[in-house]
Amino acid sequence: MVARVRRQEPADRAGASEVLAAAFGRSSEGALADRLCARGDTFALVAAGERELLGCVVFVPVEIVGACLERQPMAVGLIGVRPTWQSQGIGGELLQRGVEECRSRRAGLIVVIGPAGFYGRFGFVPAAPLGIRCRWKVPEPLFRVLELVPGEVSRANGVVRYLREFST
């Protein structure tokens, strides 16, 4: 791999915002990442190349209304790779390292809104058949879950509520 994945540092924020803006083709994702990273309960990882940041992922806590969970559920809040570096495994490495970090933080599960083809390769499965729904209207195949602790998904029946920063 051409990049080193590491925790995002304060000096990386502008570069991470730039990566996300380039990946999504608009600046709103970079601004959202800034708002999320200002919180103490989120974490971000970056893929650092020789001269610039190549990718970024932000993980955030979520609430599952109606669930009786033993551990904090998390979500992939944002993930992006510079367009010129996509399809080279950087997004997958960011995701895998983030999942490892969620495990080390003792999260019970991770939810994500994203393409089944990508997230399915990492064990994320459709959430709706398991009784986990998103508060936003999202096509069912795009809302997915990864169980980190056996049995946690069976206690997660409910509606996932994301942080207020996603609505501003």
C-alpha positions as CSV (number, residue, x, y, z in Angstrom):
1,M,0.0,0.0,0.0
2,V,1.2,3.5,-0.8
3,A,-0.4,5.1,2.3
4,R,0.1,4.8,6.1
5,V,-3.2,4.7,8.0
6,R,-3.0,6.5,11.3
7,R,-5.2,8.5,13.7
8,Q,-6.1,11.9,12.5
9,E,-4.2,14.7,14.2
10,P,-5.4,18.3,14.6
11,A,-3.0,19.4,11.8
12,D,-4.7,17.0,9.4
13,R,-8.2,18.6,9.6
14,A,-7.8,20.9,6.6
15,G,-6.3,18.1,4.5
16,A,-9.0,15.6,5.6
17,S,-11.8,18.1,4.7
18,E,-10.1,18.6,1.3
19,V,-10.0,14.8,0.8
20,L,-13.7,14.4,1.6
21,A,-14.7,17.4,-0.6
22,A,-12.8,15.9,-3.5
23,A,-14.2,12.4,-2.9
24,F,-17.8,13.7,-2.7
25,G,-17.5,16.5,-5.2
26,R,-18.8,19.1,-2.7
27,S,-17.5,20.9,0.4
28,S,-20.4,19.9,2.8
29,E,-18.8,16.6,3.7
30,G,-15.6,18.3,4.8
31,A,-17.5,20.8,6.9
32,L,-19.4,17.8,8.5
33,A,-16.2,16.1,9.3
34,D,-14.9,19.2,11.0
35,R,-18.1,19.4,13.1
36,L,-17.9,15.7,14.0
37,C,-14.2,15.7,14.8
38,A,-14.7,18.6,17.2
39,R,-16.7,16.2,19.5
40,G,-14.9,14.1,22.0
41,D,-16.8,10.9,21.3
42,T,-15.8,10.4,17.6
43,F,-12.6,9.4,16.0
44,A,-11.0,9.8,12.6
45,L,-8.3,7.9,10.7
46,V,-6.4,9.2,7.7
47,A,-4.4,7.5,5.0
48,A,-1.2,9.6,4.6
49,G,0.8,9.5,1.5
50,E,4.2,11.0,1.0
51,R,3.0,14.5,0.3
52,E,-0.7,14.6,1.1
53,L,-3.6,12.9,2.7
54,L,-5.2,10.3,0.4
55,G,-8.2,9.2,2.5
56,C,-10.2,9.8,5.6
57,V,-12.8,7.9,7.7
58,V,-14.8,9.3,10.7
59,F,-16.6,7.0,13.1
60,V,-19.3,8.3,15.3
61,P,-21.5,7.0,18.2
62,V,-25.2,6.5,17.4
63,E,-28.3,5.8,19.5
64,I,-30.7,3.0,18.6
65,V,-34.0,4.1,20.0
66,G,-35.9,1.2,21.4
67,A,-32.9,-1.1,21.7
68,C,-31.5,-2.6,24.9
69,L,-27.8,-2.7,24.1
70,E,-24.9,-3.5,26.4
71,R,-22.3,-1.6,24.4
72,Q,-22.2,1.7,22.5
73,P,-23.1,1.3,18.8
74,M,-21.0,3.2,16.3
75,A,-21.5,4.3,12.7
76,V,-19.2,5.0,9.8
77,G,-20.0,8.7,9.6
78,L,-17.9,9.5,6.5
79,I,-15.3,7.8,4.4
80,G,-13.6,9.1,1.3
81,V,-10.5,8.7,-0.8
82,R,-9.1,11.2,-3.3
83,P,-10.5,10.3,-6.7
84,T,-7.0,9.7,-8.2
85,W,-6.3,7.2,-5.4
86,Q,-9.6,5.3,-5.5
87,S,-9.8,1.6,-6.2
88,Q,-6.4,0.9,-4.7
89,G,-7.4,-0.5,-1.4
90,I,-7.1,2.7,0.7
91,G,-10.8,2.9,1.6
92,G,-10.8,-0.7,2.6
93,E,-7.8,-0.3,4.8
94,L,-9.3,2.8,6.4
95,L,-12.5,0.8,7.1
96,Q,-10.7,-2.2,8.5
97,R,-8.5,-0.2,10.8
98,G,-11.6,1.8,11.9
99,V,-13.4,-1.5,12.7
100,E,-10.4,-2.6,14.8
101,E,-10.5,0.7,16.7
102,C,-14.3,0.3,17.3
103,R,-13.5,-3.2,18.7
104,S,-10.8,-1.8,21.0
105,R,-13.3,0.8,22.2
106,R,-15.7,-2.1,23.0
107,A,-18.4,-1.1,20.6
108,G,-21.0,-3.8,20.0
109,L,-21.9,-3.1,16.4
110,I,-21.3,-0.6,13.6
111,V,-23.9,0.7,11.1
112,V,-23.3,2.4,7.8
113,I,-25.2,3.9,4.9
114,G,-23.4,2.9,1.8
115,P,-23.0,0.6,-1.2
116,A,-23.6,-3.1,-0.5
117,G,-20.8,-4.2,-2.9
118,F,-18.1,-2.3,-0.9
119,Y,-19.4,-2.9,2.7
120,G,-20.5,-6.4,2.1
121,R,-16.8,-7.4,1.5
122,F,-16.1,-6.4,5.1
123,G,-19.0,-8.3,6.7
124,F,-21.7,-5.6,6.8
125,V,-25.1,-7.1,6.2
126,P,-28.5,-5.5,5.5
127,A,-29.8,-4.1,8.8
128,A,-33.6,-4.1,8.2
129,P,-34.1,-7.9,8.2
130,L,-32.4,-7.8,11.7
131,G,-34.9,-5.2,13.0
132,I,-32.5,-2.2,12.8
133,R,-33.9,0.7,10.9
134,C,-32.4,4.1,9.9
135,R,-34.4,7.3,10.9
136,W,-33.9,8.6,7.4
137,K,-35.4,7.2,4.3
138,V,-32.6,5.0,2.9
139,P,-33.0,2.2,0.5
140,E,-32.8,-1.0,2.6
141,P,-29.8,-2.5,0.8
142,L,-27.7,0.6,1.6
143,F,-28.3,0.5,5.4
144,R,-26.1,-2.1,6.8
145,V,-24.7,-3.4,10.1
146,L,-21.6,-5.3,11.3
147,E,-21.9,-7.1,14.6
148,L,-18.7,-6.9,16.7
149,V,-19.9,-8.7,19.8
150,P,-22.0,-11.9,19.3
151,G,-25.6,-11.3,20.3
152,E,-25.5,-7.5,20.2
153,V,-27.5,-7.3,16.9
154,S,-30.3,-9.3,18.5
155,R,-30.6,-6.6,21.2
156,A,-30.5,-3.8,18.6
157,N,-34.1,-3.7,17.4
158,G,-35.0,-0.1,16.9
159,V,-34.4,3.1,15.0
160,V,-30.8,4.4,14.6
161,R,-30.5,8.1,15.4
162,Y,-27.3,9.8,14.2
163,L,-25.7,12.8,15.9
164,R,-27.3,16.2,15.5
165,E,-24.3,17.4,13.5
166,F,-25.6,15.4,10.5
167,S,-28.7,17.5,10.4
168,T,-27.0,20.9,10.5
